[in-house]
Amino acid sequence: MAKEDKRLVLAKEDCIGCGICVTVCPTNLKQEKDINFDVDAEPRAIAVDNGQAVINDDLCIACGICAKNCPVNSLTIEVVA
């Protein structure tokens, strides 16, 4: 399934803002390996802001790794018709 066929969806009411999704995201991990990456200035595929996960649809590859690691199941992969 191509990236454009699916997307990551957050159930805001369930998210506890733990940040596990941020740490397991392969896109974020790849960004962090860049010596010039500034965690405070550059957008990430998924981040936590004000105690809530925030998804950047432009960077997220909808791989589902964050959803599999979410302890409260607030993240899911949705098939886009």
Secondary structure as GFF3:
##gff-version 3
##sequence-region A 1 81
A	DSSP	three_ten_helix	3	5	.	.	.	ID=ss1
A	DSSP	beta_strand	6	10	.	.	.	ID=ss2
A	DSSP	alpha_helix	20	24	.	.	.	ID=ss3
A	DSSP	alpha_helix	26	32	.	.	.	ID=ss4
A	DSSP	beta_strand	46	49	.	.	.	ID=ss5
A	DSSP	beta_strand	52	55	.	.	.	ID=ss6
A	DSSP	alpha_helix	65	69	.	.	.	ID=ss7
A	DSSP	beta_strand	75	79	.	.	.	ID=ss8
###
